[in-house]
Amino acid sequence: MATEKKSKGLAGNWIVRNLLAAVALILVLTLGASILLNIITRHNRTVLVPDFTNMSVQEAEQAASDGHLHVKVIDSVFVRKLAAGVVYRQSPKAGAEVKRGRSIFLTINSIVPRMATMPNLVGYSYLEAKAELNNRGLNLGKLRYVNDIATNSVLEQKYRGRDIRPGERIVSGSDIDLVLGLSREDSKTRVPNVIGMKYIRAVDAIHDRYLNTGRLHFDPEITSYRDSVNAFVYKQDAAGTSKTLGSQVNLYFTLDEKKLPEKK
């Protein structure tokens, strides 16, 4: 009888030990999988994309390395007033949150003028048209809205005040104005807060809300296009308010960081 009880006790202990071992194994595997997944996906290891605008490629590479990122030059445009070889545009945009090791794609200013072919944007949505212009090395200019049932659908495309035909060759980096539809139901948008943003990023943020830049006020020490690209907004009109699509937003630029309002 004692032997039988001892045998049952050993069997019970063996079952308990195996159950504990199984639980421990599951915990180890789960923890290991979690650690491996974090390593593979770099979970919770994100960084903010710096603003590479107006940097040389070497400066952008150094800034990217400091932020655990990489940069790749994928295109060039020609902007007469901008120094040759400096960064004109980047993707993702400055301020975007990305994983470490991500590549940031740069468009630089060409040494010699390049030509671009004008696409046919009529019928495109605003976002499609903007993306297509960027792909062609062209810039979005002014937005003008007219009554139409299809809000933000491109009705006309213009260059320097005239209609521009698809297939026409123009200098890369030129501004293309768009005439867009606007119905009464979708006529309002909220003005973004662009305080602290550099020139190109601020203008892009205004456009992303279907608005235009109005008067651009630059401090007296900003005397060149290079200065203006490096300048950042310290004051603006109507941040956070609602405006009709196509309205203008006045911006004030400085190189003096002391003019920036204190963050609350």
C-alpha atoms as one frame of an Amber mdcrd trajectory, in Angstrom:
protein
   0.000   0.000   0.000   2.831   2.368   0.931   4.610   1.512  -2.304   1.421
   2.222  -4.265   0.993   5.638  -2.566   4.631   6.446  -3.221   4.221   5.479
  -6.862   1.155   7.728  -7.194   3.043  10.555  -5.478   5.939  10.229  -7.879
   3.544  10.154 -10.791   1.780  13.257  -9.482   5.085  15.052  -8.994   6.140
  14.061 -12.510   2.915  15.511 -13.966   3.325  18.734 -11.981   6.946  19.061
 -13.025   6.075  18.537 -16.673   3.229  21.048 -16.485   5.548  23.615 -14.901
   8.208  22.874 -17.501   5.634  23.297 -20.282   4.473  26.630 -18.849   8.064
  27.791 -18.499   8.815  26.752 -22.085   5.786  28.653 -23.378   6.846  31.755
 -21.457  10.398  31.517 -22.803   9.182  31.019 -26.380   6.718  33.904 -26.074
   9.368  36.219 -24.636  11.874  35.151 -27.263   9.388  35.690 -30.081   8.548
  39.136 -28.716  12.221  40.119 -28.497  12.879  38.766 -32.006   9.847  40.616
 -33.382  11.025  43.847 -31.779  14.462  43.401 -33.326  13.058  42.659 -36.758
  10.453  45.442 -36.792  12.393  47.907 -34.617   9.242  48.215 -32.523   8.970
  51.520 -30.632  12.221  52.710 -32.243  10.991  55.597 -34.356  12.589  58.956
 -35.113  11.401  62.251 -36.547  12.601  63.049 -40.063  14.875  66.129 -40.081
  14.377  68.992 -42.520  17.081  68.490 -45.169  15.953  71.497 -47.240  18.827
  73.595 -48.612  21.474  71.188 -47.311  24.170  69.787 -49.557  23.974  66.040
 -50.117  26.965  65.586 -47.783  25.276  67.642 -45.056  22.056  65.673 -45.518
  23.948  62.384 -45.251  25.548  63.517 -41.989  22.245  64.755 -40.543  20.552
  61.507 -41.569  23.317  59.418 -39.989  22.988  61.361 -36.734  19.275  60.496
 -36.753  19.830  56.795 -37.632  18.446  57.315 -41.147  19.710  57.096 -44.732
  19.235  59.459 -47.675  19.026  58.667 -51.382  19.015  61.197 -54.227  16.341
  60.090 -56.686  15.677  63.186 -58.793  16.621  66.768 -59.533  14.843  69.965
 -60.528  16.150  73.353 -61.588  15.405  76.395 -59.429  17.288  79.447 -60.683
  17.525  81.182 -57.309  18.621  78.110 -55.361  22.220  76.939 -55.020  23.204
  74.030 -57.247  23.247  70.589 -55.659  21.282  71.398 -52.502  18.179  69.537
 -51.360  14.961  71.006 -52.726  12.383  68.389 -51.711  12.284  65.244 -49.576
  10.007  62.271 -48.966   8.834  61.539 -46.297   8.399  65.151 -45.268  10.275
  66.800 -42.429   8.646  66.031 -39.095   7.253  62.663 -40.196   7.706  59.784
 -37.747   9.557  56.820 -39.284  11.466  53.751 -38.140  15.217  53.906 -37.658
  17.153  52.875 -40.732  14.501  54.261 -43.092  15.680  55.792 -46.367  14.644
  59.389 -47.064  14.398  60.211 -50.771  15.805  63.556 -51.903  15.239  65.789
 -54.911  18.159  68.158 -55.398  18.618  71.358 -57.374  20.305  70.665 -60.680
  23.366  72.556 -61.906  21.862  73.075 -65.367  18.220  73.556 -66.373  16.250
  70.392 -66.994  13.087  70.148 -69.004   9.884  68.472 -67.865   6.864  67.302
 -69.818   3.513  68.698 -68.730   1.026  65.914 -67.896  -2.716  66.075 -68.475
  -4.161  66.730 -65.019  -7.710  67.586 -66.056 -10.114  65.205 -64.325  -7.587
  64.289 -61.645  -8.320  64.877 -57.986  -6.221  67.546 -56.288  -4.089  64.959
 -54.458  -3.494  62.951 -57.641  -2.554  66.104 -59.536  -0.126  67.244 -56.850
   1.561  63.830 -56.756   1.830  63.768 -60.555   3.399  67.234 -60.622   5.977
  66.124 -58.055   6.714  63.009 -60.088   7.314  65.164 -63.169   9.627  67.583
 -61.334   7.054  70.384 -61.360   5.680  72.420 -58.468   2.171  73.237 -57.393
   1.441  76.935 -57.784  -1.813  78.710 -56.957  -5.175  77.030 -56.431  -8.262
  78.731 -57.864 -11.738  77.388 -57.176 -14.871  77.729 -59.326 -18.381  76.397
 -58.803 -18.593  72.776 -59.835 -20.255  69.603 -58.588 -16.920  67.812 -58.151
 -14.958  69.459 -55.343 -11.164  69.383 -55.808 -11.371  67.931 -59.295  -8.949
  69.616 -61.721 -10.785  71.596 -64.397  -7.878  73.560 -65.894  -4.077  73.648
 -65.697  -2.151  76.891 -66.186   1.431  78.076 -66.481   2.241  81.761 -66.051
  -1.402  82.702 -66.497  -2.051  80.739 -69.678  -3.468  77.293 -70.373  -0.735
  74.730 -70.763  -1.259  71.730 -73.013  -0.326  68.163 -72.049   3.007  67.217
 -73.568   4.377  70.763 -73.569   8.001  71.037 -72.458   8.821  73.512 -69.669
  11.707  74.039 -67.250  11.718  71.559 -64.385  10.700  73.177 -61.115   8.137
  75.487 -62.749   4.938  76.356 -60.872   1.681  75.002 -62.286  -1.561  76.661
 -61.183  -4.725  74.574 -60.938  -8.369  75.523 -61.412 -10.454  73.218 -59.212
 -14.138  72.510 -58.715 -15.932  73.525 -55.522 -19.427  72.631 -54.351 -21.109
  74.549 -51.542 -21.245  71.486 -49.281 -17.441  71.097 -49.229 -16.358  74.731
 -49.208 -14.557  74.960 -45.855 -11.190  73.795 -44.556  -9.184  74.401 -41.386
  -6.057  76.550 -41.502  -3.041  74.532 -40.297  -0.574  75.804 -37.715   2.767
  76.143 -39.525   4.663  78.053 -36.840   8.268  76.828 -36.728   8.168  75.264
 -40.198  10.668  76.235 -42.871   9.521  77.959 -46.059   8.964  74.996 -48.399
   7.427  72.782 -45.729   5.085  75.570 -44.601   3.873  76.270 -48.138   3.318
  72.549 -48.662   1.267  72.311 -45.455  -0.892  75.248 -46.581  -1.491  73.559
 -49.936  -2.382  70.280 -48.236  -5.380  72.068 -46.700  -6.444  73.375 -50.149
  -5.324  76.927 -49.339  -2.916  79.418 -50.907  -0.117  81.417 -49.378  -0.949
  85.121 -49.357   1.564  87.818 -48.476   4.941  86.434 -47.437   6.710  88.778
 -45.032  10.470  88.285 -44.588  12.679  89.856 -41.936  15.178  92.438 -43.295
  18.158  90.096 -42.826  16.614  87.620 -45.275  18.163  88.900 -48.478  18.477
  85.849 -50.748  16.491  82.846 -51.864  18.818  80.650 -49.836  17.958  82.713
 -46.754  14.232  82.407 -47.456  14.421  78.634 -47.806  16.175  78.426 -44.438
  13.759  80.853 -42.763  10.907  79.562 -40.632   7.449  80.872 -39.841   7.163
  82.826 -36.589   3.716  84.316 -37.207   0.732  83.539 -39.420  -2.905  84.427
 -39.988  -5.920  82.497 -38.791  -4.317  79.260 -37.507  -7.005  76.777 -36.492
  -9.882  78.740 -38.032 -12.103  77.686 -40.930 -11.683  79.268 -44.345 -13.118
  78.748 -47.796 -11.010  76.502 -50.034  -8.564  78.581 -52.062  -8.311  81.338
 -49.442  -4.977  82.955 -48.686  -2.890  82.657 -45.529  -0.280  85.325 -44.791
   3.026  84.094 -43.374   5.877  85.841 -41.566   9.418  84.454 -41.807  12.560
  84.930 -39.741  15.989  83.422 -39.135  15.888  84.477 -35.482  14.717  81.568
 -33.308  14.046  83.987 -30.432  10.987  85.202 -32.341   9.344  81.796 -32.135
   6.526  81.722 -29.575   7.210  79.600 -26.519   5.705  76.140 -26.598   2.985
  75.596 -24.012
